[in-house]
Amino acid sequence: MSIKEDRISELPDSILVNEILSRLSTKCALRTTILSKRWRWLWTNVPALKFSHTSYTVSGLDKAKATLFMNYVDVVLLRHQTSNLRSFKLVCDGTIAKSLVYSWISTVAHPNKLHELYVDFSELEHYVIPSSVYRCRSLKVLSLSFWWSVFKPPITSVSLPSLASLELHCANFVDENLTQQFISSLPALERLVLRECYFYNHHELVISGPSLKVLTLSKACFKPNELGNWRIKVCAPKLDQLYCQTDKLPREYILDVPVLQHVWIHPEKWDNSISTKEGVRGTACDLLKQIAHVKKLGIHADLLMVLPHEDLLNRLPTFTNLTCLLVLQHCWGRDLLSILRIMPNLEDLRVHASSADDMTLHIGEMLPSCFESKIKIFQCIYEGLPGDLHMIDFLLCNIAAFEIIEIVDEEFLSHPIKIVKLGRHSFIPHRPLCLLDLLLLV
């Protein structure tokens, strides 16, 4: 019986490595060494290595498993041609020796070779990044997950001219000047993501970058407890998207972002007592003035509700470019109508329904102009309260041009009731809506 020709093994090394082995996991790539002598060392040239480990099992801590993992990574890095490595990913728990993790990262962080580095040591306490990472001139993507470790880069030796994406999770920033200097030292940075980071010694967070296009501050925590103690300042001439979720409302937002298009602002809480109410109003008003040119806006309802209706009409500019509005958390009907009056071109409205029995027009009061011909998409989160149906009924009966409506049950956010308009008068009832009406509209 004739042996079939192995045509795959006849392919050039570059194809075998870059088109076949590079698409496999590191373990699977290693298993190809048994195929033939030709394959024995091919894996040592794969451009990406990925290692993931946890020593915790259903029965508890498995120290032997941790030892096997450490030996495995040691052997792979010893035999791999790390000078050809372009991407390295490591996920490990607190059972792995810090000295080994430090050694592994130092080994792969070639100054002019590595393009992507992803490290998750979120269970290693007080871990320090090797200084070689900050001198990796070829690095384009850097993602680090900490366990509240102090993030203190050697600012005098940072050289990351190619870094386009930086993501830090659970980092503890301890020096506001160092934070500002580090971020501003990244000339090619286009995407900055800071998730659950602490800024305990910061009274001002300054983020600037000539190339920055996407900025995400997710669950950022600041030390000051009173309004007026800190501020956020962003200077980014190319910034397109801003997502800002902080644990407290800052005293001030200073935004130099001329081409910003997408904004999401969500302070989780603030002191809304009488003594600080004017301060909150001032912060909210100044913020809205600075983002009046955006196309998409997601904003906490309290930042709108704290403003008197006359402020909305007299102190704020018209949001001429705004086409999509997402109101986070509950918003009273009167406040919603007031804010919509300065958004004449709104096409997509997404709100959290509330006790909106006040959502009625007073004598001589006009509907927002966007109700007449602009709003085509309407979505609201429904909790089953009487006020929810009142808001839905009011909007259904007064939005003239809508095409798609989504009523989202709060308990089933992933399964919205979607209503596609077939004709305005084909299904809208001539009486207040009830839950049965909504079900009949599906």
N, C-alpha and C positions, 0 to 999 in steps of 0.2 A: 504494500500500500504506500503510495507516494505521500510525502509530507508536504502540506500546503505551505506556500511561501509566506513568510512574515513580512508583509509589505509595510506595516506601520513602523517597524524597527529600521527600515531603510530611509525613513524621512530624515531630513537634516536635524541636528541637535536643536537649532533655534525653534523649529516647529514643535518638536517633542516637548521642549521645556516650556515655551511661552503659550502654546495653544492647547496642550494636553495636561501636563503636570501642574501648570499654574492654575488650572480650573479645579483641581482636586484639593481636598484638605491635606494638611501637612502629613497626617498619619497615612492617608491613602497614597500619597506621593512616595512615602518611604517604603510602602509595601511593593512598589514596582521594582525594587532592587532584585527580587527573586525571579524576574522574567527571563533575564539573560545577562551575560557579561556587559552587553551594550548599555543596559539600563542601570547597572549597578551604581554608577556615580552621577547619573543625569540629574537626580533630585537635588544634588548639592548646588545646582545653578538656578533653582526656581526663584523667581523674583519676590515671592511673598511667603512669609511664615506666620502661622497662627497657632497659638497655644492657649488652652483654656483649662482651668482646673479648680475643683473644690474638694476639700478633704472631708467635708461633712456629708454623712450618709444618714439613712433612716435610723440606724443603730447608734449613731454618734460619730465622734471624731476618728478618722482613719489615718493615723500617722504614717503607716506603711505606704498608703496611697500617695501621700505628700512626698515621701522619699523617692518613690518611683518616678513621679513627675519631675522632680528636680534633676534626677539623673538623666531622664529622657531629654530635657531641654539642654542640659550640659553637652550631651553627646551630639545632638543635632547641630548645635552652634559650633562645636569643635570641628565637625566634618564639613559643614556647609561653607561654600565660598561666599562669605558674608559681604565681600566687596561687590557682589552682584545683586545684593538684596535691595529691593525698592520699597517694600512694605513689611512692617512687623507689627503683630498684634499679640498682646499678652493679657490674659485675665487670670488672676490668682487670688487666693484668700490669705488670711493671716497666718496660716501654718507654713508658708514658704519663707525661707530665710531672707531677710532684707538685703544682706550682703550679696546673695546670689542674684536677686532681682536687679540690684545695682550693677553687678557685673554683666548680666545679660544685656541690659539696655546700653551700657557703655560699649559692648562689643559690636552691636548693630548700628550704632549712631555714627556712621562714617560721615565726615564733614561734607563730602561732595557726592554722596551716593544715595542715601536713604531719602525717599520722597514722602512716606506716610508712616506715622508712629501712633499706635493706639495702645494705651496701657491703662488697665483697670486694676488698681490695687486698693480698692475702696475698703478693704478689711485690714490693710497694713497701716498701723498707727504711726504718725510722725515720720512719714517717709520723705526723703529728700531726693529730688531728681538729679541725676548725674549732670555735671556742668557741660559735658560734651553735647548734650541735647540742644543746649542754647547756642552752640557753635556749629550746628548742622546746617550749612548754607544751602543745601539742596532740599531741605525739608519743606514740603508744601502743605501737609495736613498733620496737625498735632492734636491728639485727644487724650486727656488725662483725667482719671477719676480717682479722687483721694478719699481718705477717711479723716476729714477735717484737718489735714496736714497744712502747716504754714507754707504758703507759696511765696518764696523769696528768691527770684532769679538773680544771678550775678549780673546786675545791670551793666557794669562796665565792660563785660565780655560777651554780651548778647549779640549774636550775628545771625539773624534769620531773614535774609533778604528775599527769600522765595516763599515764605510762609503765607498761604492764602486763607487757611481755615484753622482756627484755634478754638477748641472746646475744653472747658475746665468744669469739673463737677466736684462739689464739696471741698473747694479750696478755701483756705483762710488767708485773706489778704490783711496784712498787719500794718502796712505803711502806705498812706495815700499817695505820697510823692513817688514811691517806687512803682505803684500800680500805674500811675499816669505815664511815667517814663518808659515802663516796659511796653505798654500797649502802643505808645507813640513811636517806639523803636522798630515797629513792624511795617515797613513801607508798602508791602504787597498784600497786607491783610484785607480780605474781602468779607470774611464771615467770622464773627466773634460770638461765642455762646458761653455764658456763665450761668451754670445751673446750681442752685442751692449753695451759693458761695457766701461767705461771711466777710463783711467789711467793718469789723468792730472798731477800728481806730480811724475810721474815715468820717470826716464832716463834709467832704466833697468827693464825689466820684466823677473823674474827668476821663472821658473816652474820646480820643481823636485819632483820625486816620485818613490819609488822602485817598485810599482805595476802598475803604469800608463800605459795603453794600447791605449787609445784613447784621443786625445787632439784636441779641437775645439776652435779656436779664430775667431769668426764671427763678422765682422764689428767693430773690436776693435779700439778705438779712443785714440790717444796719444797727449799730449800737444805740444811737440817740433815741430817746423815748418821747420827746416832746417835739411838736411841730416847730420848725424854725431852726433846728440844729444841723441840718445837712441839706445838700442839694445834689442833683444830677445834671451834669453838663456834657453835652454831646456835640462835637464839631466834626462833621463828616460830609464833605461836599457831594459825595456820590451815594450816600445812604438811601436805600430804597425801602427797606423794611425795618421797623423798630417794634420789638416785643419787650415790654417792660412790666414785670410783676415784682413788686417789692413788698416787704412785710409791713412797711409804714409809708404814709404819704410824705414825700420830702417837702421841705419849705419851698423849693423852687425847682422847676425844670428850665434849663437853658439849652435850647436846641438850635444849632446852626446847621440845618439840614435842608437846603434849598430844593432838592429833587425828591424828597421823601414822598412815597406813595401809599404805603401800608403801615398803619399804626395800631398797636394793641397796648393799652395802658390800664393796669389793674393793681392799684395799691390795696393790700388785703385789709388794712384797718388804719384808723387814725383817731386821734382825740377830737371828737366832734362836739365838744362842750361849748357853752356860750363864749368862754374866754378865747377860744381858738376858731370860732366859726368864721370870723372875718378873714382870718389867715387862710383857712381852707378855701373860702370863696376866691381870694386873690390868687392862690395857687392854681385853682381850677380854671379861672378866667384867663390867666396868663398862658397856661398850657394850651388851651383851645385856640387862642390867638396864634400861637406858633405853629399849629398843625392845620390851619384852616385851608391849606392848599392840597391836602392829601385826597386820594381817591377812595381808600378803604379805611374805616375807623372802627376799632373795637374799644369800648371805654366802659369803666365801671359806672353803674347807674348813679351812685352817690355823688360822683363828680359833676353830674348834670343836675341832680336834685338839690344840691346845696346852693345853686345859683337861683336867685329870684327871677321870675319870668321877665321882669323889665331888663335885667342884666343880659339875658339871652338875646333880647331884641336890640338893645341899645349899646351894650359894651362889646359884643362879639361881632366879628365880620361874617359875611355870608360864605358858607362852605360851597362855593360854586362847583368845584371839581368832584365833590364827594358823590360816589355812586353806590357805596355799600356801607351800611351802619349796623354794627353789632353792639347791643346794649347788654352789658354783663350784669347779672343779678336783677332784682326787682326794680321796676321803674313805674312810678305813678303815672296814670294816663295823662294828666294835665302837663306834667313835666315832659313827657314824650311829645305831645303835640307842640309844645313851645320850642323844643329843640329842632323839630322837623321843619319849623317855619323858616329856619336859616339854612336849610338844605334843599334847595329847589330842584336839584337834578338827581335826587336819590332814586335808585332803581331797585335796590336790594335791601330790605329791612328785616333784621333778625332781633327779636326781643325775648325777654323772659316775662311771661304774663304774670300779672299780679292782681291785687285787689284794686281793680281799676274802675270802680263805680263812678269815679269823678271824670271819666273820659267822655265828656259830653261837650258840645259847643254852647257857649253862652250866646245870648241874643246879640246879633250883629257881628258875631265872630266868624271868621272865614277859616275854611280848611287849609292846611298847608298846601302850597301849590304843587308839591310833588305827588299829592293824592290824585290829581286830575289826570295826568298822562304819563308819569314817569315810573312809579313803583310797579314792578312786574313780578318780583319775587318777595314773598312774605313768609317768615318762619317764626314760630313762637313756641316756647317750652310751656307745656300745659300741666298744671298740678291738680286740676279738678275742683278748684275753688270757684265760687260764683263770679268773682271778679274776673277770672280768666276768660270765661265765656263772654262776659260783657265786653272785654277788650277785643276778643276775636270777632264778635258780632259787629262792633263799631267799625273795625278796620275792613272787614269783608264788605260791609254796606257802603263804605265811603271811598275805598281805593278803586278807582275807575278802570285802571289798565292792567290789573294783575293777571298773570298767566299761570304761575305756580305758587301754591300755598302748602307749607308743611306745618302740621300740628304735631309737636313732639311731646309725647308723654314723658315726664321727668323720670319715671321708673324704667322706661324703655327707650333711652336716648338713641340707641343704635337701630331702632325700628320706627322711624317717623311715619305718621299718616300723611301721605302726599296727595294733594288735590291738584289735578291739572285742569286748568280752565278750558271748558269747551264752549263757553258763551256765558257772558255775565249773568243773564237772567235765567239760565237753564237750570241752576241748582240753588241759588241763594234764597233762603226762606224769607218770607215777609213777616217774621216774628223773631224774637230773641233766640239765639242758638242754644241748643242743649247738646249733651254728649251724643245722644241718638242722631241728631242732625249731622254731627261730624262723621259718625260711622257711615251714614247713608251717602255721604259725599265721596267716599273712597271709590 
